[in-house]
Each structure stands twice: as C-alpha cells, then as structure tokens.
C-alpha cells in the first residue's frame, strides 16, 4: 500500500472534519447552515451552543477573528441562540488568542486521531453482531444507543436524538453507519463519513449491556497519537442556562488512497 505524505493526509483529514460539520446540519432536526465569505455556520435543533449543535468555523485563515464573530452573530442572533467558535490547532492560533482576550472561555476539546496506514482489526466476541446501516431500523437502533450514551454524561436524551433526527439522510452514499448488537440488544454505534481522500469516524458511542449476569462493554479502546489534530470549542454564552459542559469527543479522520 502506498503511504501518502503527512501534509496531504493532514489536509484530507481536516477537510473531513469540516465535512462533518456540514453533515450535522443535514442530520439534525431543523438544521440550517450558512457558508460564504470563508465562514461556515451551523444552527441546530435547539439553542445549546455545542460544537455540533450551534457553531461557526473559519474556512479562510486570512479572515480576521472579529469579522468571523460578527458574521456569526448576524447568523445566530435572529435565531435566538448562542454558538461555539471552533478553533483548529493547525490554522487558528490567532483566533484562539483573540477569543481569550475577548472574554470567551474554552468549553471542550476534541482530539482527532489520524490513521494513515492499516491497523489490526480485533475479532469480535461471539455474542456481538455488527451490522451496517441498510434501513431506517438500523439508524433508529444507533440513535437510541447514542442518546443513551450521551445521557450518561449529562446531555438530555431528547437533545441527543435531535442531533440525528433525519434518519433517512444517514443512509446517504457518503455515510457508512454501523450498529453493534450484544445478544441481540443494540449496544454500540459509529458513523463513517467519506470526503475527498479521507474517511472520518464520528459518533462513537457504547452502552454497558448486562446479559446472563455479565456486563459486556463494547466501548472502543482509544489512545492519543503523536501529531494528531485537535478542534476546540470556544463559547461566550449569553444566558447561564447555555453553560457548556466539557465533553470529550473521540473522533477520527483517516486518509485513504
């Protein structure tokens, strides 16, 4: 297999991260987006200023931070919701400094692991059955797992369900979704999003499943890799009820050839 240059894979991985923000605008209930002038803004189904709920990301690194935020305010203010500003480590050092000086606070960090060569695939437990999304039933099972897992870390189940409310769009050709069953019970899920030169894995979620007196965990084993990219969410919330919890998000962007 031909291994691609690190810079190329980083660019492809970063493009996949941006594609994931666009995709969530399509997947969410009442999702909207605006992309123009080097700015991508995504508004979700409620006012929570989370990184995949209501966000703005700078696509043109030459765009001044103040201009980015003003355009974001023009988009979100009529919708009566707060927003997070996404900061990418490779591109946005000036933006991060400006946000800190302007009173924004860091709310979450999402390390992104770049996989640029084959990795060993473990053999699943005999009790585990993994199925690719082929119908809305698969999607509903996956959404139930994701909602339950996010509920364990403080998000409401309803809010989690709204993030993947348009079930039929998760069957689009650029998406490969999977759901794992333990003894026939939905227990884990993940989505693969294809973009130019890369495939990113998002929405990894798992629940503890108790069967036969044993607790079976389908949670993946993850570790931070040297040189991995990172996205951060900065927010200055207008209302106290939009306080943003710090939620670790283990997402992947792997380049393919």
C-alpha positions as YAML, in Angstrom:
chain: A
units: angstrom
residues:
- id: 1
  name: UNK
  ca: [0.00, 0.00, 0.00]
- id: 2
  name: UNK
  ca: [1.24, 3.48, -0.82]
- id: 3
  name: UNK
  ca: [1.54, 5.77, 2.18]
- id: 4
  name: UNK
  ca: [0.69, 9.38, 1.49]
- id: 5
  name: UNK
  ca: [2.74, 12.41, 2.65]
- id: 6
  name: UNK
  ca: [1.87, 13.61, 6.16]
- id: 7
  name: UNK
  ca: [0.90, 17.09, 4.96]
- id: 8
  name: UNK
  ca: [-1.51, 15.61, 2.39]
- id: 9
  name: UNK
  ca: [-3.17, 13.36, 4.95]
- id: 10
  name: UNK
  ca: [-3.48, 16.25, 7.41]
- id: 11
  name: UNK
  ca: [-5.22, 18.37, 4.77]
- id: 12
  name: UNK
  ca: [-7.54, 15.50, 3.84]
- id: 13
  name: UNK
  ca: [-8.33, 14.83, 7.50]
- id: 14
  name: UNK
  ca: [-9.05, 18.50, 8.13]
- id: 15
  name: UNK
  ca: [-11.36, 18.56, 5.11]
- id: 16
  name: UNK
  ca: [-13.22, 15.61, 6.58]
- id: 17
  name: UNK
  ca: [-13.67, 17.44, 9.88]
- id: 18
  name: UNK
  ca: [-15.24, 20.38, 8.01]
- id: 19
  name: UNK
  ca: [-17.42, 17.94, 6.07]
- id: 20
  name: UNK
  ca: [-18.67, 16.54, 9.38]
- id: 21
  name: UNK
  ca: [-19.93, 19.97, 10.42]
- id: 22
  name: UNK
  ca: [-21.80, 20.32, 7.12]
- id: 23
  name: UNK
  ca: [-23.24, 16.84, 7.55]
- id: 24
  name: UNK
  ca: [-24.59, 17.58, 11.02]
- id: 25
  name: UNK
  ca: [-26.56, 20.49, 9.58]
- id: 26
  name: UNK
  ca: [-28.31, 17.94, 7.37]
- id: 27
  name: UNK
  ca: [-28.73, 15.27, 10.03]
- id: 28
  name: UNK
  ca: [-30.20, 17.49, 12.74]
- id: 29
  name: UNK
  ca: [-33.82, 18.39, 13.31]
- id: 30
  name: UNK
  ca: [-34.42, 21.87, 11.87]
- id: 31
  name: UNK
  ca: [-30.74, 22.14, 10.96]
- id: 32
  name: UNK
  ca: [-29.62, 25.18, 8.99]
- id: 33
  name: UNK
  ca: [-26.27, 26.30, 7.63]
- id: 34
  name: UNK
  ca: [-24.59, 29.30, 6.02]
- id: 35
  name: UNK
  ca: [-21.34, 29.04, 4.08]
- id: 36
  name: UNK
  ca: [-19.95, 32.14, 2.43]
- id: 37
  name: UNK
  ca: [-17.03, 34.53, 2.68]
- id: 38
  name: UNK
  ca: [-14.76, 32.00, 4.38]
- id: 39
  name: UNK
  ca: [-17.27, 31.22, 7.14]
- id: 40
  name: UNK
  ca: [-19.30, 28.09, 7.89]
- id: 41
  name: UNK
  ca: [-22.08, 28.46, 10.47]
- id: 42
  name: UNK
  ca: [-24.39, 25.64, 11.53]
- id: 43
  name: UNK
  ca: [-27.56, 26.08, 13.59]
- id: 44
  name: UNK
  ca: [-29.12, 23.00, 15.16]
- id: 45
  name: UNK
  ca: [-32.49, 21.99, 16.53]
- id: 46
  name: UNK
  ca: [-32.15, 23.81, 19.86]
- id: 47
  name: UNK
  ca: [-30.20, 26.68, 21.40]
- id: 48
  name: UNK
  ca: [-27.42, 24.67, 23.06]
- id: 49
  name: UNK
  ca: [-24.08, 26.11, 21.85]
- id: 50
  name: UNK
  ca: [-22.34, 22.77, 21.46]
- id: 51
  name: UNK
  ca: [-19.63, 22.01, 18.88]
- id: 52
  name: UNK
  ca: [-22.05, 20.07, 16.65]
- id: 53
  name: UNK
  ca: [-25.21, 21.94, 17.65]
- id: 54
  name: UNK
  ca: [-24.63, 25.64, 17.00]
- id: 55
  name: UNK
  ca: [-21.19, 26.52, 15.73]
- id: 56
  name: UNK
  ca: [-19.08, 28.70, 13.49]
- id: 57
  name: UNK
  ca: [-15.77, 27.65, 11.92]
- id: 58
  name: UNK
  ca: [-13.34, 29.77, 9.91]
- id: 59
  name: UNK
  ca: [-12.59, 28.36, 6.46]
- id: 60
  name: UNK
  ca: [-10.33, 31.22, 5.35]
- id: 61
  name: UNK
  ca: [-7.44, 31.68, 7.79]
- id: 62
  name: UNK
  ca: [-6.89, 35.22, 6.46]
- id: 63
  name: UNK
  ca: [-10.31, 36.28, 7.78]
- id: 64
  name: UNK
  ca: [-9.87, 38.49, 10.88]
- id: 65
  name: UNK
  ca: [-11.30, 36.93, 14.06]
- id: 66
  name: UNK
  ca: [-13.52, 39.96, 14.76]
- id: 67
  name: UNK
  ca: [-15.10, 39.67, 11.32]
- id: 68
  name: UNK
  ca: [-15.73, 35.96, 11.82]
- id: 69
  name: UNK
  ca: [-17.55, 36.56, 15.10]
- id: 70
  name: UNK
  ca: [-19.59, 39.46, 13.73]
- id: 71
  name: UNK
  ca: [-20.79, 37.31, 10.84]
- id: 72
  name: UNK
  ca: [-21.62, 34.54, 13.29]
- id: 73
  name: UNK
  ca: [-23.67, 36.94, 15.41]
- id: 74
  name: UNK
  ca: [-25.53, 38.11, 12.31]
- id: 75
  name: UNK
  ca: [-26.46, 34.50, 11.58]
- id: 76
  name: UNK
  ca: [-27.34, 33.31, 15.10]
- id: 77
  name: UNK
  ca: [-28.98, 36.40, 16.67]
- id: 78
  name: UNK
  ca: [-32.20, 36.16, 14.58]
- id: 79
  name: UNK
  ca: [-32.40, 32.51, 15.62]
- id: 80
  name: UNK
  ca: [-32.15, 33.48, 19.30]
- id: 81
  name: UNK
  ca: [-29.38, 31.06, 20.20]
- id: 82
  name: UNK
  ca: [-25.78, 31.17, 21.35]
- id: 83
  name: UNK
  ca: [-22.94, 29.49, 19.48]
- id: 84
  name: UNK
  ca: [-19.48, 27.97, 19.82]
- id: 85
  name: UNK
  ca: [-16.46, 29.05, 17.79]
- id: 86
  name: UNK
  ca: [-14.43, 26.12, 16.50]
- id: 87
  name: UNK
  ca: [-10.66, 26.55, 16.75]
- id: 88
  name: UNK
  ca: [-8.42, 24.19, 14.78]
- id: 89
  name: UNK
  ca: [-4.89, 23.84, 16.12]
- id: 90
  name: UNK
  ca: [-3.20, 23.94, 12.69]
- id: 91
  name: UNK
  ca: [-4.90, 27.11, 11.50]
- id: 92
  name: UNK
  ca: [-6.36, 29.21, 14.25]
- id: 93
  name: UNK
  ca: [-3.69, 30.32, 16.76]
- id: 94
  name: UNK
  ca: [-4.60, 33.98, 16.16]
- id: 95
  name: UNK
  ca: [-8.30, 33.23, 16.52]
- id: 96
  name: UNK
  ca: [-7.77, 31.41, 19.81]
- id: 97
  name: UNK
  ca: [-5.72, 34.32, 21.20]
- id: 98
  name: UNK
  ca: [-8.39, 36.82, 20.12]
- id: 99
  name: UNK
  ca: [-11.20, 34.78, 21.71]
- id: 100
  name: UNK
  ca: [-9.29, 34.58, 25.00]
- id: 101
  name: UNK
  ca: [-8.71, 38.33, 25.02]
- id: 102
  name: UNK
  ca: [-12.37, 38.96, 24.18]
- id: 103
  name: UNK
  ca: [-13.79, 37.04, 27.15]
- id: 104
  name: UNK
  ca: [-14.61, 33.71, 25.56]
- id: 105
  name: UNK
  ca: [-13.86, 30.53, 27.50]
- id: 106
  name: UNK
  ca: [-12.72, 27.09, 26.36]
- id: 107
  name: UNK
  ca: [-15.61, 24.64, 26.76]
- id: 108
  name: UNK
  ca: [-14.49, 21.43, 25.09]
- id: 109
  name: UNK
  ca: [-11.56, 19.84, 23.28]
- id: 110
  name: UNK
  ca: [-11.80, 17.10, 20.68]
- id: 111
  name: UNK
  ca: [-8.57, 15.28, 19.83]
- id: 112
  name: UNK
  ca: [-8.74, 13.85, 16.32]
- id: 113
  name: UNK
  ca: [-6.65, 10.77, 15.59]
- id: 114
  name: UNK
  ca: [-5.19, 10.45, 12.11]
- id: 115
  name: UNK
  ca: [-4.78, 6.87, 10.89]
- id: 116
  name: UNK
  ca: [-2.72, 6.73, 7.68]
- id: 117
  name: UNK
  ca: [-1.90, 3.01, 7.47]
- id: 118
  name: UNK
  ca: [-3.70, -0.28, 8.15]
- id: 119
  name: UNK
  ca: [-4.37, -1.25, 11.73]
- id: 120
  name: UNK
  ca: [-5.15, -4.65, 13.23]
- id: 121
  name: UNK
  ca: [-8.84, -5.47, 13.40]
- id: 122
  name: UNK
  ca: [-9.77, -7.46, 16.52]
- id: 123
  name: UNK
  ca: [-12.11, -10.40, 16.21]
- id: 124
  name: UNK
  ca: [-15.46, -9.57, 17.85]
- id: 125
  name: UNK
  ca: [-16.86, -11.56, 20.73]
- id: 126
  name: UNK
  ca: [-19.22, -14.34, 19.54]
- id: 127
  name: UNK
  ca: [-22.06, -12.54, 21.34]
- id: 128
  name: UNK
  ca: [-21.51, -9.41, 19.27]
- id: 129
  name: UNK
  ca: [-23.11, -8.90, 15.85]
- id: 130
  name: UNK
  ca: [-22.12, -5.81, 13.83]
- id: 131
  name: UNK
  ca: [-24.40, -4.60, 11.06]
- id: 132
  name: UNK
  ca: [-24.02, -1.78, 8.56]
- id: 133
  name: UNK
  ca: [-26.91, 0.64, 8.14]
- id: 134
  name: UNK
  ca: [-29.15, -0.60, 5.35]
- id: 135
  name: UNK
  ca: [-32.51, 0.66, 6.59]
- id: 136
  name: UNK
  ca: [-34.09, 3.14, 8.98]
- id: 137
  name: UNK
  ca: [-34.41, 0.42, 11.62]
- id: 138
  name: UNK
  ca: [-30.63, 0.25, 11.92]
- id: 139
  name: UNK
  ca: [-30.48, 4.03, 12.23]
- id: 140
  name: UNK
  ca: [-33.10, 4.10, 14.97]
- id: 141
  name: UNK
  ca: [-31.19, 1.48, 16.95]
- id: 142
  name: UNK
  ca: [-27.99, 3.52, 16.59]
- id: 143
  name: UNK
  ca: [-29.68, 6.75, 17.62]
- id: 144
  name: UNK
  ca: [-31.09, 5.04, 20.71]
- id: 145
  name: UNK
  ca: [-27.58, 3.89, 21.69]
- id: 146
  name: UNK
  ca: [-26.10, 7.33, 21.09]
- id: 147
  name: UNK
  ca: [-28.86, 9.07, 23.04]
- id: 148
  name: UNK
  ca: [-28.41, 6.70, 25.96]
- id: 149
  name: UNK
  ca: [-24.63, 7.12, 25.98]
- id: 150
  name: UNK
  ca: [-24.78, 10.92, 25.84]
- id: 151
  name: UNK
  ca: [-27.37, 10.86, 28.61]
- id: 152
  name: UNK
  ca: [-24.78, 9.18, 30.82]
- id: 153
  name: UNK
  ca: [-22.55, 12.28, 30.54]
- id: 154
  name: UNK
  ca: [-25.23, 14.88, 31.17]
- id: 155
  name: UNK
  ca: [-26.99, 15.64, 27.87]
- id: 156
  name: UNK
  ca: [-30.72, 15.12, 27.67]
- id: 157
  name: UNK
  ca: [-31.91, 12.16, 25.62]
- id: 158
  name: UNK
  ca: [-34.17, 14.41, 23.56]
- id: 159
  name: UNK
  ca: [-31.31, 16.76, 22.71]
- id: 160
  name: UNK
  ca: [-29.17, 13.82, 21.62]
- id: 161
  name: UNK
  ca: [-31.97, 12.44, 19.44]
- id: 162
  name: UNK
  ca: [-32.43, 15.79, 17.69]
- id: 163
  name: UNK
  ca: [-28.81, 15.66, 16.51]
- id: 164
  name: UNK
  ca: [-29.60, 12.63, 14.29]
- id: 165
  name: UNK
  ca: [-33.27, 13.26, 13.66]
- id: 166
  name: UNK
  ca: [-33.28, 12.94, 9.85]
- id: 167
  name: UNK
  ca: [-32.83, 9.20, 9.78]
- id: 168
  name: UNK
  ca: [-33.05, 8.77, 6.02]
- id: 169
  name: UNK
  ca: [-30.04, 11.09, 5.48]
- id: 170
  name: UNK
  ca: [-27.85, 8.69, 7.47]
- id: 171
  name: UNK
  ca: [-28.35, 6.23, 4.62]
- id: 172
  name: UNK
  ca: [-26.73, 8.62, 2.11]
- id: 173
  name: UNK
  ca: [-23.88, 7.14, -0.02]
- id: 174
  name: UNK
  ca: [-21.18, 9.23, 1.71]
- id: 175
  name: UNK
  ca: [-22.14, 7.76, 5.10]
- id: 176
  name: UNK
  ca: [-21.38, 4.25, 6.36]
- id: 177
  name: UNK
  ca: [-23.06, 3.70, 9.69]
- id: 178
  name: UNK
  ca: [-22.71, 0.68, 11.93]
- id: 179
  name: UNK
  ca: [-24.55, -0.66, 14.95]
- id: 180
  name: UNK
  ca: [-23.36, -3.49, 17.20]
- id: 181
  name: UNK
  ca: [-25.72, -5.84, 18.99]
- id: 182
  name: UNK
  ca: [-24.83, -7.87, 22.07]
- id: 183
  name: UNK
  ca: [-27.15, -10.86, 22.41]
- id: 184
  name: UNK
  ca: [-29.50, -9.05, 20.02]
- id: 185
  name: UNK
  ca: [-29.58, -5.81, 22.05]
- id: 186
  name: UNK
  ca: [-28.27, -2.55, 20.43]
- id: 187
  name: UNK
  ca: [-25.09, -1.71, 22.35]
- id: 188
  name: UNK
  ca: [-22.67, 0.38, 20.27]
- id: 189
  name: UNK
  ca: [-22.55, 2.54, 17.16]
- id: 190
  name: UNK
  ca: [-20.26, 4.62, 14.96]
- id: 191
  name: UNK
  ca: [-20.55, 6.57, 11.71]
- id: 192
  name: UNK
  ca: [-18.03, 6.80, 8.89]
- id: 193
  name: UNK
  ca: [-18.21, 9.94, 6.75]
- id: 194
  name: UNK
  ca: [-16.43, 9.90, 3.39]
- id: 195
  name: UNK
  ca: [-14.92, 13.03, 1.87]
- id: 196
  name: UNK
  ca: [-12.20, 13.68, -0.70]
- id: 197
  name: UNK
  ca: [-9.23, 11.47, 0.23]
- id: 198
  name: UNK
  ca: [-10.43, 10.64, 3.75]
- id: 199
  name: UNK
  ca: [-12.90, 8.67, 5.81]
- id: 200
  name: UNK
  ca: [-13.71, 10.04, 9.26]
- id: 201
  name: UNK
  ca: [-15.26, 8.07, 12.11]
- id: 202
  name: UNK
  ca: [-17.71, 10.05, 14.25]
- id: 203
  name: UNK
  ca: [-20.41, 9.48, 16.81]
- id: 204
  name: UNK
  ca: [-18.68, 6.59, 18.57]
- id: 205
  name: UNK
  ca: [-20.99, 5.56, 21.42]
- id: 206
  name: UNK
  ca: [-21.46, 2.47, 23.54]
- id: 207
  name: UNK
  ca: [-23.65, 1.28, 26.39]
- id: 208
  name: UNK
  ca: [-22.95, -1.34, 29.05]
- id: 209
  name: UNK
  ca: [-25.14, -4.35, 28.27]
- id: 210
  name: UNK
  ca: [-26.00, -6.77, 31.03]
- id: 211
  name: UNK
  ca: [-26.95, -10.27, 29.98]
- id: 212
  name: UNK
  ca: [-26.65, -13.59, 31.77]
- id: 213
  name: UNK
  ca: [-25.29, -11.82, 34.84]
- id: 214
  name: UNK
  ca: [-22.31, -10.46, 32.91]
- id: 215
  name: UNK
  ca: [-21.65, -6.88, 31.92]
- id: 216
  name: UNK
  ca: [-20.36, -6.60, 28.35]
- id: 217
  name: UNK
  ca: [-18.79, -3.34, 27.21]
- id: 218
  name: UNK
  ca: [-18.43, -2.53, 23.51]
- id: 219
  name: UNK
  ca: [-16.53, 0.69, 24.15]
- id: 220
  name: UNK
  ca: [-13.55, 1.07, 21.79]
- id: 221
  name: UNK
  ca: [-10.01, 1.30, 23.11]
- id: 222
  name: UNK
  ca: [-8.60, 4.67, 22.04]
- id: 223
  name: UNK
  ca: [-5.30, 6.39, 22.57]
- id: 224
  name: UNK
  ca: [-3.92, 9.78, 21.62]
- id: 225
  name: UNK
  ca: [-1.38, 9.59, 18.79]
- id: 226
  name: UNK
  ca: [1.58, 11.94, 18.30]
- id: 227
  name: UNK
  ca: [0.84, 14.56, 15.67]
- id: 228
  name: UNK
  ca: [-2.93, 14.20, 15.95]
- id: 229
  name: UNK
  ca: [-5.02, 17.22, 15.13]
- id: 230
  name: UNK
  ca: [-7.38, 18.91, 17.52]
- id: 231
  name: UNK
  ca: [-10.52, 21.02, 17.41]
- id: 232
  name: UNK
  ca: [-11.62, 23.22, 20.27]
- id: 233
  name: UNK
  ca: [-14.93, 24.88, 21.03]
- id: 234
  name: UNK
  ca: [-14.99, 28.39, 22.48]
- id: 235
  name: UNK
  ca: [-18.18, 30.00, 23.68]
- id: 236
  name: UNK
  ca: [-19.33, 33.16, 25.38]
- id: 237
  name: UNK
  ca: [-22.87, 32.28, 26.37]
- id: 238
  name: UNK
  ca: [-25.50, 34.99, 26.57]
- id: 239
  name: UNK
  ca: [-27.51, 33.03, 29.13]
- id: 240
  name: UNK
  ca: [-26.41, 30.98, 32.09]
- id: 241
  name: UNK
  ca: [-28.60, 28.06, 31.04]
- id: 242
  name: UNK
  ca: [-26.41, 27.59, 27.96]
- id: 243
  name: UNK
  ca: [-23.38, 26.79, 30.09]
- id: 244
  name: UNK
  ca: [-21.39, 24.26, 28.09]
- id: 245
  name: UNK
  ca: [-20.08, 21.10, 29.80]
- id: 246
  name: UNK
  ca: [-16.64, 19.83, 28.89]
- id: 247
  name: UNK
  ca: [-17.37, 16.66, 26.92]
- id: 248
  name: UNK
  ca: [-14.53, 14.57, 25.48]
- id: 249
  name: UNK
  ca: [-15.26, 13.66, 21.87]
- id: 250
  name: UNK
  ca: [-13.10, 10.92, 20.40]
- id: 251
  name: UNK
  ca: [-13.38, 11.39, 16.67]
- id: 252
  name: UNK
  ca: [-11.15, 10.09, 13.90]
- id: 253
  name: UNK
  ca: [-10.17, 11.27, 10.44]
- id: 254
  name: UNK
  ca: [-8.20, 8.73, 8.45]
- id: 255
  name: UNK
  ca: [-6.78, 9.36, 5.00]
- id: 256
  name: UNK
  ca: [-7.23, 6.69, 2.36]
- id: 257
  name: UNK
  ca: [-5.77, 6.16, -1.10]
...
